[in-house]
Amino acid sequence: MKDIVTEDENFDIEKFIPVIRARITTNNPFVRQFLLGWIMVLDSVPDIDMLVYLPQFLDGLFSMLSDPNKEIEKQACTVIDEFVSEIETVADAVEYESLVPILITHCQSQVNLAKQKALHWIYKFLFAANNFEKNIGPKKDPKQLLLPFHCIMLQAILPNLSHPSDDIRSITIIANTELTKMVSTCNQVSYKDFLTIIGKEIQNYNVQTRVASLVWLELLLNKDDQQVLKQMNKPFEVKLLQCLGDADDRVVNLNLKVLASISVTNEDNFVKVLSLLTRLFRSEDILLKRAGYIIRELSVMLNPENIFRVFARILLSNDKEQQLPISDYDDNVKEVSSTSLMTHLEFCSVMVQTLNTILLTSKELTDLRKLVKKGLSTPESGELFLILYKSWCHNPVATLSLCLLSKAYKHASALVASFAEIEITVSFLVQIDNLVQMLESPIFADLRLQLLEPQKNPYLLKTFYGILMLLPQGPAYDKLNRRLECVNTLSLLHLIDRKDLNNSITQNGHSRNATEDTEDKESTELLKHFSSIQKAHKRTYNADL
């Protein structure tokens, strides 16, 4: 009968296809074998284009891949492979709108063979379209035909990048590569739909899917950052920032690259990213512990001076919004860790300590340290010092180290004297101990060399002796004491004229000039600011007792 049909010029395929379609979903193994045989025969007839009718029975063919009869499974696999090889040669004539949804369904199949074959078809579609050369004529560009299916293809691809099967992962990876090529050269991209899919998959349980999702987000930002940012909503931003708490370094580093890409678009987005980061540090224990790493990495990708300026302003801000945990920014975030119970002042102190440690130790911030070391000697460095100082006041030891780094020794000595009025806690003593260790590092080599000229730097000596008096007897005390013993300091402290300390006249007895008066006024105002913030900290500390 098959021979008669294939040789009969009057055979009506239009009437035969409904017969196949009506029976293709059967589970009867004999009927399935019968249908597969007929489909193979009809596809071999030169005058019959079975690709035209493929959407009517493709779903049934994929269903046969789960048949318990291995012979039927093998035969169905052969038919499916034959059709996809034919499609490669006629990419511009494929009915993608009918076939792609069928394939997407089977990409989510629990049957590995069906999933693998469906992904293979997706890959072939994309590869053929990317390599299609349009000749003069009525042919359509398959890239345009596949345009409406970019997002659902990505939705099928991302989860399968983490599939336990090596075969499925391999085909998914190359399908993802082809889709990336296509989207990167496409002028019409549905950014909103892409972000919906990415927003879901960046929280996927599997690492490779999370990594790929962030790579896609980076691609979209590079393609058109304004369109991406326009479509981003608050829940998406929160999900993105929460990836910084991921256990996998690849996810964290990619996330930082994405955040950096968002930050460089304009100043508002720069401030917004750092503001949200600050909120998240407050709300998430794990992120607060990672704050040092996160800020250091961002300092490599972005301007570190701008980062520190913005963080300083955020921490100093009295705006209530800055004091809210991330859950108050997004109603969809329900879980807030115990860190969110930390008071605003306590959090600011911890953040300043973190920022200060980065400033003093990070090699990525060498240029910023050089600027800070200029202190008040230039308008730019002076402005930076004042911005940092006002925020650094949340942490006394950090404030002192900033003054030492900036060579503001006179103010540092007054600051140490004011420590008598603040609460000396274990944390404070530990930080003072760490500062003494830091004074022995290369960062403060110039400061140590200034001890060779005590007559020019009496306030530096007074500051060091003040620190020494605050330290309990121990290794740090001994280390600093030995350093001071290298200079006959006690006999030189008389160089500090008491009247000069009282802001009346200079050590030479001459009237003070306007510049000196202005500097002392600024110093007094800074001390008042420090005192007011520390009083607030003290009230909070006492209230918790």
CORJO-V125860 format. One record per residue. N is the residue number from 1. PHI is phi in whole degrees, -180 to 180 (none if undefined). PSI is psi in degrees with one decimal (none if undefined). NEAR is the number of other ideal C-beta (glycine too) atoms within 12 Angstrom. Layout:
n: (N:N)
phi: (PHI:PHI)
psi: (PSI:PSI)
near: (NEAR:NEAR)
This chain:
n: (1:2:3:4:5:6:7:8:9:10:11:12:13:14:15:16:17:18:19:20:21:22:23:24:25:26:27:28:29:30:31:32:33:34:35:36:37:38:39:40:41:42:43:44:45:46:47:48:49:50:51:52:53:54:55:56:57:58:59:60:61:62:63:64:65:66:67:68:69:70:71:72:73:74:75:76:77:78:79:80:81:82:83:84:85:86:87:88:89:90:91:92:93:94:95:96:97:98:99:100:101:102:103:104:105:106:107:108:109:110:111:112:113:114:115:116:117:118:119:120:121:122:123:124:125:126:127:128:129:130:131:132:133:134:135:136:137:138:139:140:141:142:143:144:145:146:147:148:149:150:151:152:153:154:155:156:157:158:159:160:161:162:163:164:165:166:167:168:169:170:171:172:173:174:175:176:177:178:179:180:181:182:183:184:185:186:187:188:189:190:191:192:193:194:195:196:197:198:199:200:201:202:203:204:205:206:207:208:209:210:211:212:213:214:215:216:217:218:219:220:221:222:223:224:225:226:227:228:229:230:231:232:233:234:235:236:237:238:239:240:241:242:243:244:245:246:247:248:249:250:251:252:253:254:255:256:257:258:259:260:261:262:263:264:265:266:267:268:269:270:271:272:273:274:275:276:277:278:279:280:281:282:283:284:285:286:287:288:289:290:291:292:293:294:295:296:297:298:299:300:301:302:303:304:305:306:307:308:309:310:311:312:313:314:315:316:317:318:319:320:321:322:323:324:325:326:327:328:329:330:331:332:333:334:335:336:337:338:339:340:341:342:343:344:345:346:347:348:349:350:351:352:353:354:355:356:357:358:359:360:361:362:363:364:365:366:367:368:369:370:371:372:373:374:375:376:377:378:379:380:381:382:383:384:385:386:387:388:389:390:391:392:393:394:395:396:397:398:399:400:401:402:403:404:405:406:407:408:409:410:411:412:413:414:415:416:417:418:419:420:421:422:423:424:425:426:427:428:429:430:431:432:433:434:435:436:437:438:439:440:441:442:443:444:445:446:447:448:449:450:451:452:453:454:455:456:457:458:459:460:461:462:463:464:465:466:467:468:469:470:471:472:473:474:475:476:477:478:479:480:481:482:483:484:485:486:487:488:489:490:491:492:493:494:495:496:497:498:499:500:501:502:503:504:505:506:507:508:509:510:511:512:513:514:515:516:517:518:519:520:521:522:523:524:525:526:527:528:529:530:531:532:533:534:535:536:537:538:539:540:541:542:543:544:545)
phi: (none:-62:-66:-62:-64:-68:-98:-85:-69:-95:-62:-98:-65:-62:-86:-83:-59:-59:-66:-64:-61:-69:-111:-67:-91:-67:-100:-67:-62:-71:-65:-62:-64:-61:-67:-62:-63:-66:-63:-66:-66:-63:-70:-83:-77:-58:-85:-112:-98:-70:-63:-64:-99:-53:-57:-80:-136:-63:-60:-65:-61:-66:-64:-71:-70:-104:-64:-65:-80:-62:-67:-66:-59:-65:-67:-63:-62:-64:-62:-63:-66:-65:-65:-68:-69:-69:-64:-56:-87:-132:-59:-83:-114:-79:-85:-61:-63:-95:-84:-59:-58:-64:-66:-61:-59:-80:-66:-101:-67:-82:-89:-59:-65:-64:-61:-63:-66:-64:-66:-63:-63:-58:-60:-63:-58:-67:-63:-62:-68:-67:-108:-78:-109:-81:-93:-66:148:-81:-62:-97:-76:-62:-62:-69:-67:-88:-51:-69:-110:-55:-69:-71:-66:-62:-62:-80:-78:-55:-63:-79:-67:-110:-64:-65:-79:-62:-63:-68:-62:-63:-70:-68:-62:-73:-65:-63:-62:-67:-66:-61:-59:-66:-68:-65:-105:-89:-91:-116:-125:-86:-61:-62:-67:-61:-66:-61:-68:-64:-60:-76:-81:-71:-108:-60:-64:-95:-63:-61:-69:-64:-62:-62:-63:-71:-63:-64:-63:-64:-61:-65:-65:-68:-75:-160:-64:-66:-66:-64:-65:-64:-91:-72:-111:-62:-58:-65:-61:-66:-58:-63:-66:-68:-64:-66:-91:-64:-75:-95:-64:-63:-65:-63:-67:-65:-62:-64:-64:-65:-62:-65:-63:-69:-66:-79:-65:-166:-64:-61:-69:-60:-66:-62:-62:-69:-66:-67:-61:-62:-61:-70:-58:-70:-92:-120:-54:-64:-76:-64:-69:-93:-55:-60:-64:-61:-68:-62:-66:-64:-67:-75:-86:-124:-74:-63:-62:-64:-60:-69:-62:-69:-59:-62:-68:-62:-68:-82:-60:-95:-63:-58:-61:-70:-95:-84:-71:-62:-65:-80:-84:-134:-64:-78:-90:-100:-90:-127:-74:-64:-62:-65:-79:-62:-67:-59:-67:-63:-63:-60:-63:-65:-65:-64:-60:-64:-62:-66:-61:-63:-59:-83:-118:-77:-68:-68:-107:-57:-65:-66:-61:-60:-68:-63:-65:-72:58:-94:-74:-130:-58:-66:-69:-65:-64:-62:-59:-66:-64:-67:-57:-62:-83:-63:-61:-67:-135:-57:-68:-63:-62:-63:-65:-63:-64:-66:-64:-87:63:-88:-69:-62:-68:-62:-66:-67:-65:-61:-62:-75:-63:-64:-95:-102:-77:-87:-102:-61:-60:-61:-65:-63:-67:-63:-59:-64:-64:-61:-62:-66:-63:-89:-86:-59:-57:-105:-61:-64:-64:-65:-66:-69:-67:-71:-123:-62:-67:-92:-131:-64:-71:-64:-64:-63:-62:-62:-68:-63:-61:-60:-70:-79:-75:-72:-60:175:-58:-65:-60:-63:-64:-69:-62:-64:-63:-71:-68:-69:-123:-77:-79:-59:-75:-99:-67:-66:-65:-84:-70:-60:-65:-65:-67:-87:62:-107:-137:-81:-67:-89:86:-89:-65:-75:-87:-65:-63:-64:-62:-63:-62:-68:-64:-62:-62:-63:-64:-65:-65:-63:-62:-59:-63:-66:-68:-68:-65:-64:-63:-65:-62:-64:-63:-68:-67:-84:-74)
psi: (-41.2:-39.0:-40.9:-44.9:-45.4:-23.0:-8.8:116.7:-19.5:6.2:128.2:96.8:-29.5:-31.7:-22.8:-34.9:-41.9:-30.3:-43.3:-46.1:-38.7:-25.9:-3.5:-22.2:3.1:153.2:-3.9:119.0:-32.7:-41.6:-39.8:-44.3:-39.2:-47.0:-42.4:-39.3:-45.5:-39.9:-41.0:-40.3:-47.7:-35.1:-21.7:-12.4:121.8:-34.9:-2.2:120.7:93.7:-18.4:-28.8:-33.6:-2.2:-42.3:-22.0:-18.6:4.1:-40.4:-40.4:-38.3:-43.3:-34.0:-29.6:-13.7:-11.5:10.0:133.3:-22.0:110.7:-28.3:-42.5:-42.9:-44.8:-41.7:-41.8:-39.2:-40.9:-44.7:-44.3:-42.5:-36.6:-42.5:-41.3:-31.4:-33.0:-36.6:-34.2:-31.7:-12.2:47.9:-26.5:-7.8:7.3:140.9:75.7:-36.4:-23.4:-34.4:-41.1:-46.2:-35.4:-43.8:-40.3:-40.3:-43.3:-16.0:-20.7:8.7:150.8:-9.6:114.3:-39.5:-43.0:-42.8:-45.5:-44.7:-39.0:-43.0:-34.7:-41.8:-44.1:-45.3:-45.9:-40.4:-49.3:-43.2:-46.1:-40.4:-41.6:-26.0:12.7:131.6:113.2:121.9:169.9:129.4:-171.4:0.7:145.7:149.3:119.2:-23.1:-40.5:-35.3:-31.1:-7.9:-44.5:-9.8:6.0:-47.3:-43.1:-26.7:-44.6:-38.3:-33.6:-32.0:-48.4:-49.8:-32.5:-7.7:-17.8:14.1:141.4:-22.0:127.3:-40.6:-43.6:-42.2:-41.8:-47.0:-32.0:-38.4:-45.6:-30.2:-41.0:-39.6:-43.8:-38.6:-37.8:-45.0:-44.4:-46.9:-36.7:-23.6:2.6:139.3:-15.4:104.6:131.0:83.9:-37.6:-45.8:-39.2:-44.3:-33.6:-44.4:-45.9:-40.3:-33.0:-43.9:-18.0:-9.3:11.8:148.6:-27.7:136.8:-46.9:-35.0:-40.8:-41.7:-48.7:-36.6:-41.4:-33.9:-40.9:-41.7:-40.1:-40.0:-45.2:-38.7:-40.8:-29.4:-48.8:86.1:-33.0:-41.2:-39.8:-47.9:-32.6:-34.0:-11.0:133.1:174.7:-44.9:-38.0:-42.9:-40.6:-45.4:-41.6:-47.1:-34.0:-17.9:-18.4:-16.9:6.5:146.3:-17.5:127.6:-32.9:-41.0:-44.9:-46.7:-39.6:-39.7:-41.2:-38.1:-40.5:-45.8:-38.0:-40.4:-38.0:-40.2:-34.0:-6.4:-42.0:170.2:-37.5:-43.6:-33.0:-49.3:-39.4:-45.1:-45.6:-32.6:-44.0:-36.2:-42.6:-43.1:-42.2:-37.2:-37.2:-33.8:-23.4:117.5:-48.6:-34.6:-34.0:-37.3:-27.6:1.0:-41.1:-47.8:-44.4:-46.4:-38.3:-44.7:-40.6:-32.0:-25.1:-38.2:-26.6:177.9:112.9:-33.7:-44.3:-38.2:-47.7:-37.2:-46.0:-44.6:-41.1:-42.2:-39.3:-46.6:-28.8:-21.0:138.1:2.9:125.4:-32.3:-34.3:-17.3:-2.7:145.3:167.8:-27.3:-25.7:-14.7:-31.8:116.4:-19.9:-13.9:111.0:-34.4:123.3:127.4:177.6:-22.0:-27.0:-18.0:-12.3:136.3:160.9:-41.8:-41.3:-43.1:-43.6:-39.7:-43.8:-42.6:-41.9:-40.6:-42.3:-48.4:-40.5:-40.9:-42.3:-44.9:-38.9:-25.7:-23.4:128.7:-23.8:-17.0:24.8:-46.9:-37.6:-40.4:-40.7:-39.3:-44.2:-36.3:-20.0:-15.0:-129.1:11.8:-21.1:152.7:-40.7:-49.1:-34.2:-42.2:-42.9:-42.5:-44.7:-40.0:-47.2:-42.4:-47.8:-33.0:-37.1:-18.5:-15.1:-15.5:109.3:-45.6:-38.2:-39.8:-43.7:-44.4:-35.3:-42.4:-40.7:-41.8:-35.5:1.6:25.9:66.5:-37.7:-44.3:-36.4:-40.4:-39.2:-35.3:-45.2:-40.1:-33.6:-13.3:-17.9:-21.0:-7.7:167.5:117.7:102.3:172.0:-41.5:-41.0:-46.7:-37.5:-42.1:-38.3:-42.1:-45.1:-35.8:-41.2:-41.7:-40.3:-33.2:-18.9:-1.2:165.6:-25.1:-37.5:24.6:-42.2:-35.8:-43.4:-36.2:-27.8:-15.3:-16.9:-16.2:67.1:-28.0:-23.7:-17.8:53.2:-31.9:-28.4:-42.5:-42.9:-39.0:-45.8:-41.6:-33.4:-43.6:-41.9:-39.4:-25.7:-27.5:136.8:159.8:127.6:-172.2:-42.8:-41.4:-47.4:-39.8:-47.0:-38.6:-42.0:-37.2:-43.8:-27.9:-17.1:-17.0:138.0:74.5:-41.1:-36.0:-12.3:-11.1:-16.3:-13.6:-18.9:106.4:128.9:-38.1:-33.9:-38.4:-27.3:10.3:32.9:-54.8:168.4:171.5:-17.4:-2.0:3.1:160.8:143.5:144.2:173.2:-35.8:-43.9:-41.1:-41.6:-43.7:-40.8:-35.3:-43.4:-41.6:-41.4:-42.8:-39.2:-39.4:-37.7:-42.4:-45.8:-45.6:-42.0:-40.7:-40.9:-31.7:-39.0:-41.2:-40.2:-40.5:-42.4:-42.4:-45.2:-33.3:-26.9:-11.1:none)
near: (13:18:11:11:22:21:14:16:13:10:22:14:27:15:14:28:26:15:22:34:23:16:25:32:20:23:17:16:20:16:23:33:24:22:34:37:24:31:40:26:25:33:31:20:22:11:16:26:22:31:29:23:28:38:26:28:39:39:27:33:46:39:30:41:36:25:30:13:20:15:18:30:28:18:27:38:27:23:38:40:24:24:36:33:18:24:38:27:17:27:32:26:23:36:26:38:16:21:38:35:24:34:44:32:24:36:39:24:26:14:25:24:30:33:35:32:38:41:43:36:40:46:36:36:40:44:28:31:38:28:19:27:15:17:10:6:9:9:17:21:25:33:33:22:29:39:28:19:36:40:32:29:41:43:33:40:47:41:31:41:35:25:29:15:19:12:19:34:26:19:33:38:27:25:38:39:25:33:43:29:22:37:36:22:20:29:13:20:28:25:31:20:24:37:33:23:32:40:34:23:39:40:27:29:15:24:24:28:36:39:33:36:43:38:35:40:41:29:33:38:35:23:23:23:25:18:21:33:29:17:24:34:20:21:23:34:35:35:35:44:39:38:41:41:34:33:14:23:19:21:32:30:28:34:41:34:30:43:39:31:31:37:32:24:26:14:16:15:27:29:24:26:40:40:30:40:46:45:40:43:42:38:36:35:23:22:36:33:17:30:33:27:27:41:40:28:29:41:33:24:27:35:23:31:28:25:38:41:31:36:41:35:25:36:43:29:24:17:15:9:18:31:27:24:34:40:24:23:30:26:12:19:26:14:18:25:24:14:28:29:15:25:22:31:30:28:35:37:37:31:41:42:34:36:45:44:31:33:44:37:26:27:17:25:33:21:21:34:34:21:29:42:31:23:33:28:18:16:13:19:27:24:21:36:39:31:29:42:42:31:37:46:40:41:40:42:41:41:44:43:43:43:43:44:40:39:29:39:32:35:36:42:32:32:42:37:26:30:31:16:19:34:23:22:23:11:22:30:24:19:34:36:27:29:44:34:25:31:36:20:21:16:28:28:16:24:34:24:18:25:30:19:18:28:21:18:31:32:36:41:38:31:39:43:31:30:41:30:22:32:33:19:15:18:16:27:24:17:25:34:22:16:27:31:16:17:26:16:30:17:12:23:26:17:25:28:20:15:16:24:22:15:22:17:19:22:22:13:11:13:13:22:13:10:12:21:17:16:22:25:16:24:31:21:19:35:33:18:26:37:25:22:34:34:20:25:34:23:17:22:21:13:12:15:9)
